[in-house]
Amino acid sequence: MTDKRMSRWYFGGLASCGAACCTHPLDLIKVHLQTQQKGKMGMVSMAMQVVKNDGALALYNGLSASLCRQMSYSLTRFAIYETVRDMLSSSNQGPMPFYQKVLLGAFGGFTGGFIGTPADMVNVRMQNDVKLPPELRRNYKHAVDGLFRVFREEGVRKLFSGATMASSRGALVTVGQLACYDQAKQLVLSSGFMGDNILTHFLSSFIAGGCATFLCQPLDVMKTRLMNSKGEYSGVIHCLRVTAKEGPMAFYKGLVPAGIRLIPHTVLTFIFLEQLKNNFGIIVIS
């Protein structure tokens, strides 16, 4: 008989928060690059401009909203995916087929994306505030203040502005991260060359991060623009048309910083998750 540990439903949210604390400056730079209408400022020059204008701590603008988003969006998608996967795997006495992982990841990500939309919108606004002139800044004190102010000043519908994009992106990024991570880890372990260790977790999560970045970047650009808009877009289709007029590469604005942020975020999330599971997970005797 061997003892096996299973993840607890909230471990995904905790692991994502840990990763977000490490990668938040990259996320902030990515948002700045995606929302620039004119000019082609690069990642390094954008970071230098933020630090020069507002100081090094400005790179952590919106961290409270980012953590709030992880504890709504990521906690939901991980809880749905891992709970259902573990239930099905135990009843089937084996790993799920890849197509089931994809469908489950899409459902979990879509649900998590919708639930996390309000925190996500406040996160984008707080990150983008430093780019605006002082008289146009929203100056949210923290995530909860931002949520209450949007609700009070703009109504509950504005809290879910861009929910279609956020949910669709959530579905794609969860397929890229969770389903691809599980499949990559399964393939690596079945090869017999590597055991279930941190190197396997790193390799599998690196592959998953690359898949997630490629899948969700066009939706990520549109979601960011919709959430940060001040009425210039009438809806998703209008935003799509305006972005398309800038050329096909406009949908991949900020691809490199998105990859530089999402891949390390994915790697750190799964390394933290595996460590939480191995040390504090539910013991299952098999």
Buried (B, 14 or more C-beta within 10 A) or exposed (E): EEEEBBBBBEBBBBBBBBBBBBBBBBBBBBBBBBBBEEEEBEBEEBBEBBBEEBEEEBBBBBBBBBBBBBBBBBBBBBBBBBBBBBEBBEEEEEBBEBEBBBBBBBBBBBBBBBBBBBBBBBBBBBBBBBBBEEEEBBEBEBBBBBBEBBBEEEEEEBBBBBBBBBBBBBBBBBBBBBBBBBBBBBEBBEEEEEEEEEEBBBBBBBBBBBBBBBBBBBBBBBBBBBBBBEEEBEEBEEBBEBBEEEEEEBBBBBBEBBBBBBBBBBBBBBBBBBBBBEEEBEEEEE
